[in-house]
Amino acid sequence: MQGTGIVGLGGASLPVHVKYSLREGVKIKHLIANGAECEPYLTNDHRVMVERPEALLRGIEILHTLLRAEESIIGIELNKPDAITSLGEHIPSDRPFRVAPLRVKYPQGDSKMMIKSLLNIEIPKGLHAADRGIIMNNVSTIVAIADHFDTGMPYIDRMVTVSGPGIEYPANLIVPLGTPVREVLRFWGGLKAETKEVLMGGPMMGTPIASLDAPIIKSSSGILAFTAQQTARPKEVPCIRCGRCVEACPYFLNPSKLARLAKARQFDKIKQANVTECVECGSCTYSCPSGIPIVQLIRSAKSEMRGKA
């Protein structure tokens, strides 16, 4: 699959040929198709599962055969009953494929959390899922693989959710890579006058864009427009040590401590505090009553650490 241009479309954007280039002796037991799509507003994976179940199952068949996996699982949150039904009806009875309905929670779509939910297997720090006999890909990635095998075309466009309170007509659009965000919005009716901010990606893990001339890239799962009402930032006050961010963190980290170390630029200490285990889901910032931008501080520190490395 090298040279196809296909990357993981769930956010990480890792080239698929890297994921499937396994080390000598690694045996894959479980192939997981990630259809959780737990970020609010985003629905492009949902539409792929409902509208193209045959392509998804063809992609699973290709990867299942390539990996010689024992079983393939499609994990879908329970708030997508039409996708669960559609795929369940199309799965061949003679193949070790199954649909696994999942509890609706955030961030259910994170790889380690989904593996825990589906298989009750925890991936220890420093190891990859493949070290435990598991490979996971987003459902849109698997459909892109099937399309490449069918047509021979490289990856040149992607489905993008255009939504949010600042959008006149929410929709999922197939957009050529490189198209400016401005043109996508113009094609679909433009922004409401009261729009204050446009995000690329989901509301929890997405990034505000400084210019509408920014292009659609392979990781652009959504274009979300928000008004001043949704983007108003709470006034930041000192941490009251309530522990809500600790309770919210899916990986049992101490986000408050990580944020303090990040603000103080104490990179050695923040690394010792397992900052690399943070998936930047934003649950800590969302739950903080003090209005501290915890995940933004952590993300900035991780970026600077990568730059120094």
C-alpha positions, 0 to 999 in steps of 0.5 A, spaced: 500 500 500 506 504 499 505 510 494 497 510 495 497 516 499 492 513 504 493 515 511 489 513 518 483 518 517 481 518 524 486 523 526 493 520 527 494 520 519 499 515 520 501 512 513 497 505 512 503 502 509 507 503 516 501 500 520 501 494 516 509 493 515 509 488 521 516 486 525 518 479 524 514 474 528 508 479 530 501 475 529 495 479 528 489 476 532 484 481 531 483 487 526 478 492 528 474 497 524 473 503 528 466 506 527 465 510 534 466 517 531 465 519 538 466 527 537 460 531 537 458 534 530 462 529 526 458 524 522 462 522 516 464 516 518 457 514 520 455 516 513 460 511 510 458 505 514 450 507 512 451 508 505 457 504 503 457 497 507 459 493 501 466 497 500 467 497 508 466 489 508 471 489 502 476 493 505 476 488 511 476 482 507 482 485 504 486 487 510 483 480 514 486 476 508 493 480 508 494 479 516 491 472 516 487 475 522 483 470 527 477 475 527 475 482 525 470 487 529 467 493 527 466 497 533 460 502 533 457 506 538 450 505 540 447 512 537 448 509 530 443 504 530 442 504 522 450 503 521 449 497 526 443 494 522 446 496 515 453 492 517 450 487 520 445 485 514 451 485 509 456 481 513 457 474 510 455 468 515 461 464 513 466 470 515 469 471 522 466 478 522 462 481 527 459 488 529 460 490 536 455 495 539 459 500 544 456 504 549 456 512 547 462 515 551 467 520 550 473 518 547 470 511 546 474 512 539 481 512 542 484 506 540 486 504 547 479 505 550 476 501 544 481 495 545 479 495 552 472 496 551 472 490 545 477 485 548 478 487 555 485 488 553 490 494 556 496 496 552 501 498 556 505 504 556 511 504 551 507 498 547 503 498 540 497 495 539 500 490 534 505 488 540 498 485 543 496 482 536 491 487 534 491 492 529 485 498 528 483 502 523 478 508 522 472 505 517 473 511 512 481 508 512 478 501 510 474 504 505 479 508 502 483 501 501 478 498 498 477 503 493 484 503 491 484 496 490 478 497 486 480 503 482 488 503 482 487 511 484 491 514 489 487 518 495 485 524 492 479 526 496 475 525 503 469 526 506 468 532 510 463 534 515 460 541 514 456 543 520 455 547 527 451 553 529 454 557 524 453 553 518 446 554 514 446 547 511 449 542 515 452 536 510 457 531 509 461 533 502 466 529 498 472 534 497 478 534 493 484 535 497 487 542 497 481 545 496 480 552 500 476 551 506 473 558 503 471 554 497 467 549 501 463 553 505 461 558 499 459 551 495 454 550 501 451 556 502 457 560 506 457 562 513 452 565 518 453 572 519 454 571 527 459 566 526 465 567 530 470 561 529 471 556 524 475 549 527 478 544 522 476 537 526 471 536 531 470 541 537 474 537 542 480 535 539 480 540 532 484 546 531 481 553 530 483 556 523 486 563 522 484 563 515 479 560 510 484 559 505 487 554 509 486 547 505 483 541 506 488 536 508 487 528 509 486 529 516 480 534 515 474 530 518 470 536 519 469 544 518 465 546 524 463 554 525 461 556 531 458 563 534 460 567 539 455 564 544 459 557 543 466 560 543 465 564 549 471 563 553 470 562 561 474 567 565 481 563 568 482 563 575 487 559 579 486 552 580 481 550 586 484 543 586 477 540 585 480 533 582 475 534 576 480 533 571 483 527 574 476 524 574 475 526 567 481 523 564 480 517 560 488 515 562 488 516 569 493 522 568 493 528 573 492 534 567 492 539 572 499 537 574 501 537 567 498 544 565 502 547 571 509 543 569 507 546 562 506 553 564 512 553 567 516 549 561 519 544 566 519 539 560 523 534 564 518 533 569 512 533 565 515 527 561 516 524 568 509 525 569 507 521 563 505 527 558 506 522 552 500 518 554 495 524 554 491 523 547 489 531 548 482 529 548 480 535 551 476 532 557 480 536 562 479 543 559 471 541 558 471 539 566 475 545 569 471 549 573 476 554 573 476 555 566 484 553 565 486 551 558 489 545 560 489 541 554 492 547 550 497 548 555 499 540 554 499 540 547 503 546 546 508 543 551 508 537 547 509 540 541 515 544 543 518 538 546 518 534 539 521 541 536 527 540 541 528 533 540 
